[in-house]
Amino acid sequence: MDFLKELWAFLKHRKKLWLAPLIVVMVVLGGLLILAQGSVIAPFIYTLF
């Protein structure tokens, strides 16, 4: 949790809050790819990329 607090403080201090949605989208897509790696949904997800 400390990492997230430090990242948020850094983004706020450097006025880079526009990066927050990009980071969230990258984490969600990465998690989706990891979770779907061995499932039946995998071929449908990989066609998106």
N, CA, C and O atoms as a GROMACS GRO file, in nm:
protein
  196
    1MET      N    1   0.082  -0.119   0.000
    1MET     CA    2   0.000   0.000   0.000
    1MET      C    3   0.086   0.126   0.000
    1MET      O    4   0.047   0.229  -0.054
    2ASP      N    5   0.203   0.115   0.061
    2ASP     CA    6   0.292   0.232   0.064
    2ASP      C    7   0.334   0.274  -0.077
    2ASP      O    8   0.350   0.392  -0.106
    3PHE      N    9   0.352   0.174  -0.164
    3PHE     CA   10   0.392   0.204  -0.301
    3PHE      C   11   0.286   0.290  -0.370
    3PHE      O   12   0.319   0.386  -0.438
    4LEU      N   13   0.160   0.253  -0.352
    4LEU     CA   14   0.052   0.329  -0.415
    4LEU      C   15   0.042   0.471  -0.359
    4LEU      O   16   0.017   0.566  -0.433
    5LYS      N   17   0.063   0.484  -0.228
    5LYS     CA   18   0.060   0.617  -0.167
    5LYS      C   19   0.174   0.703  -0.220
    5LYS      O   20   0.155   0.821  -0.251
    6GLU      N   21   0.293   0.644  -0.231
    6GLU     CA   22   0.407   0.718  -0.283
    6GLU      C   23   0.388   0.755  -0.430
    6GLU      O   24   0.422   0.865  -0.472
    7LEU      N   25   0.333   0.662  -0.507
    7LEU     CA   26   0.307   0.690  -0.649
    7LEU      C   27   0.207   0.803  -0.663
    7LEU      O   28   0.226   0.893  -0.746
    8TRP      N   29   0.100   0.800  -0.584
    8TRP     CA   30  -0.002   0.905  -0.590
    8TRP      C   31   0.058   1.039  -0.549
    8TRP      O   32   0.030   1.142  -0.612
    9ALA      N   33   0.140   1.040  -0.444
    9ALA     CA   34   0.204   1.164  -0.399
    9ALA      C   35   0.298   1.218  -0.507
    9ALA      O   36   0.304   1.339  -0.530
   10PHE      N   37   0.371   1.130  -0.572
   10PHE     CA   38   0.461   1.171  -0.679
   10PHE      C   39   0.383   1.234  -0.795
   10PHE      O   40   0.420   1.339  -0.846
   11LEU      N   41   0.274   1.166  -0.836
   11LEU     CA   42   0.194   1.218  -0.947
   11LEU      C   43   0.134   1.353  -0.912
   11LEU      O   44   0.127   1.442  -0.996
   12LYS      N   45   0.089   1.369  -0.788
   12LYS     CA   46   0.031   1.496  -0.745
   12LYS      C   47   0.135   1.606  -0.738
   12LYS      O   48   0.111   1.719  -0.780
   13HIS      N   49   0.251   1.572  -0.684
   13HIS     CA   50   0.356   1.672  -0.666
   13HIS      C   51   0.412   1.719  -0.801
   13HIS      O   52   0.438   1.838  -0.820
   14ARG      N   53   0.429   1.626  -0.894
   14ARG     CA   54   0.485   1.659  -1.025
   14ARG      C   55   0.378   1.704  -1.126
   14ARG      O   56   0.409   1.731  -1.242
   15LYS      N   57   0.253   1.712  -1.081
   15LYS     CA   58   0.140   1.752  -1.165
   15LYS      C   59   0.127   1.661  -1.288
   15LYS      O   60   0.108   1.707  -1.401
   16LYS      N   61   0.138   1.532  -1.263
   16LYS     CA   62   0.127   1.432  -1.368
   16LYS      C   63   0.005   1.343  -1.347
   16LYS      O   64   0.010   1.223  -1.375
   17LEU      N   65  -0.104   1.401  -1.297
   17LEU     CA   66  -0.223   1.322  -1.268
   17LEU      C   67  -0.285   1.261  -1.393
   17LEU      O   68  -0.362   1.166  -1.383
   18TRP      N   69  -0.251   1.314  -1.509
   18TRP     CA   70  -0.305   1.256  -1.632
   18TRP      C   71  -0.247   1.117  -1.658
   18TRP      O   72  -0.300   1.043  -1.740
   19LEU      N   73  -0.139   1.080  -1.588
   19LEU     CA   74  -0.081   0.947  -1.604
   19LEU      C   75  -0.159   0.840  -1.526
   19LEU      O   76  -0.148   0.722  -1.557
   20ALA      N   77  -0.235   0.880  -1.427
   20ALA     CA   78  -0.307   0.784  -1.343
   20ALA      C   79  -0.401   0.693  -1.424
   20ALA      O   80  -0.398   0.572  -1.405
   21PRO      N   81  -0.484   0.747  -1.513
   21PRO     CA   82  -0.571   0.657  -1.591
   21PRO      C   83  -0.492   0.561  -1.680
   21PRO      O   84  -0.533   0.447  -1.700
   22LEU      N   85  -0.379   0.606  -1.733
   22LEU     CA   86  -0.296   0.517  -1.816
   22LEU      C   87  -0.239   0.402  -1.734
   22LEU      O   88  -0.236   0.288  -1.779
   23ILE      N   89  -0.195   0.433  -1.614
   23ILE     CA   90  -0.140   0.329  -1.527
   23ILE      C   91  -0.249   0.230  -1.489
   23ILE      O   92  -0.225   0.109  -1.488
   24VAL      N   93  -0.368   0.278  -1.458
   24VAL     CA   94  -0.479   0.190  -1.421
   24VAL      C   95  -0.516   0.098  -1.538
   24VAL      O   96  -0.536  -0.021  -1.518
   25VAL      N   97  -0.524   0.153  -1.658
   25VAL     CA   98  -0.559   0.072  -1.775
   25VAL      C   99  -0.452  -0.034  -1.801
   25VAL      O  100  -0.485  -0.148  -1.832
   26MET      N  101  -0.326   0.002  -1.789
   26MET     CA  102  -0.219  -0.095  -1.811
   26MET      C  103  -0.223  -0.206  -1.708
   26MET      O  104  -0.200  -0.323  -1.742
   27VAL      N  105  -0.250  -0.174  -1.583
   27VAL     CA  106  -0.257  -0.275  -1.478
   27VAL      C  107  -0.377  -0.368  -1.501
   27VAL      O  108  -0.366  -0.489  -1.484
   28VAL      N  109  -0.491  -0.311  -1.538
   28VAL     CA  110  -0.610  -0.393  -1.563
   28VAL      C  111  -0.588  -0.487  -1.682
   28VAL      O  112  -0.622  -0.605  -1.674
   29LEU      N  113  -0.532  -0.436  -1.791
   29LEU     CA  114  -0.507  -0.522  -1.907
   29LEU      C  115  -0.404  -0.630  -1.876
   29LEU      O  116  -0.418  -0.744  -1.920
   30GLY      N  117  -0.302  -0.594  -1.801
   30GLY     CA  118  -0.201  -0.693  -1.762
   30GLY      C  119  -0.261  -0.801  -1.676
   30GLY      O  120  -0.234  -0.920  -1.696
   31GLY      N  121  -0.344  -0.762  -1.580
   31GLY     CA  122  -0.410  -0.860  -1.495
   31GLY      C  123  -0.505  -0.949  -1.574
   31GLY      O  124  -0.514  -1.069  -1.548
   32LEU      N  125  -0.575  -0.890  -1.669
   32LEU     CA  126  -0.666  -0.968  -1.753
   32LEU      C  127  -0.590  -1.072  -1.835
   32LEU      O  128  -0.635  -1.186  -1.848
   33LEU      N  129  -0.477  -1.033  -1.888
   33LEU     CA  130  -0.397  -1.128  -1.967
   33LEU      C  131  -0.341  -1.240  -1.879
   33LEU      O  132  -0.336  -1.355  -1.921
   34ILE      N  133  -0.298  -1.207  -1.759
   34ILE     CA  134  -0.244  -1.308  -1.669
   34ILE      C  135  -0.353  -1.405  -1.625
   34ILE      O  136  -0.331  -1.526  -1.622
   35LEU      N  137  -0.471  -1.352  -1.589
   35LEU     CA  138  -0.580  -1.439  -1.544
   35LEU      C  139  -0.636  -1.526  -1.655
   35LEU      O  140  -0.680  -1.638  -1.630
   36ALA      N  141  -0.634  -1.476  -1.776
   36ALA     CA  142  -0.695  -1.550  -1.887
   36ALA      C  143  -0.595  -1.638  -1.961
   36ALA      O  144  -0.629  -1.697  -2.063
   37GLN      N  145  -0.474  -1.645  -1.911
   37GLN     CA  146  -0.370  -1.718  -1.982
   37GLN      C  147  -0.405  -1.866  -2.003
   37GLN      O  148  -0.378  -1.920  -2.110
   38GLY      N  149  -0.463  -1.929  -1.904
   38GLY     CA  150  -0.492  -2.070  -1.918
   38GLY      C  151  -0.640  -2.100  -1.935
   38GLY      O  152  -0.682  -2.214  -1.916
   39SER      N  153  -0.718  -2.001  -1.969
   39SER     CA  154  -0.862  -2.025  -1.975
   39SER      C  155  -0.910  -2.035  -2.120
   39SER      O  156  -0.833  -2.019  -2.215
   40VAL      N  157  -1.038  -2.060  -2.133
   40VAL     CA  158  -1.101  -2.072  -2.264
   40VAL      C  159  -1.114  -1.935  -2.331
   40VAL      O  160  -1.124  -1.927  -2.454
   41ILE      N  161  -1.112  -1.829  -2.253
   41ILE     CA  162  -1.131  -1.694  -2.305
   41ILE      C  163  -1.005  -1.641  -2.374
   41ILE      O  164  -1.012  -1.544  -2.449
   42ALA      N  165  -0.891  -1.703  -2.348
   42ALA     CA  166  -0.763  -1.655  -2.397
   42ALA      C  167  -0.760  -1.622  -2.547
   42ALA      O  168  -0.712  -1.514  -2.582
   43PRO      N  169  -0.809  -1.708  -2.635
   43PRO     CA  170  -0.803  -1.673  -2.778
   43PRO      C  171  -0.882  -1.547  -2.814
   43PRO      O  172  -0.845  -1.474  -2.906
   44PHE      N  173  -0.989  -1.522  -2.741
   44PHE     CA  174  -1.068  -1.402  -2.770
   44PHE      C  175  -0.998  -1.276  -2.720
   44PHE      O  176  -1.008  -1.170  -2.783
   45ILE      N  177  -0.928  -1.286  -2.608
   45ILE     CA  178  -0.856  -1.171  -2.555
   45ILE      C  179  -0.736  -1.140  -2.642
   45ILE      O  180  -0.708  -1.023  -2.669
   46TYR      N  181  -0.663  -1.241  -2.686
   46TYR     CA  182  -0.544  -1.218  -2.766
   46TYR      C  183  -0.577  -1.158  -2.902
   46TYR      O  184  -0.492  -1.095  -2.964
   47THR      N  185  -0.699  -1.178  -2.951
   47THR     CA  186  -0.735  -1.117  -3.079
   47THR      C  187  -0.752  -0.966  -3.066
   47THR      O  188  -0.747  -0.895  -3.166
   48LEU      N  189  -0.772  -0.916  -2.944
   48LEU     CA  190  -0.782  -0.771  -2.924
   48LEU      C  191  -0.650  -0.701  -2.948
   48LEU      O  192  -0.647  -0.584  -2.985
   49PHE      N  193  -0.540  -0.774  -2.927
   49PHE     CA  194  -0.408  -0.714  -2.940
   49PHE      C  195  -0.345  -0.754  -3.069
   49PHE      O  196  -0.232  -0.712  -3.098
   0.00000   0.00000   0.00000
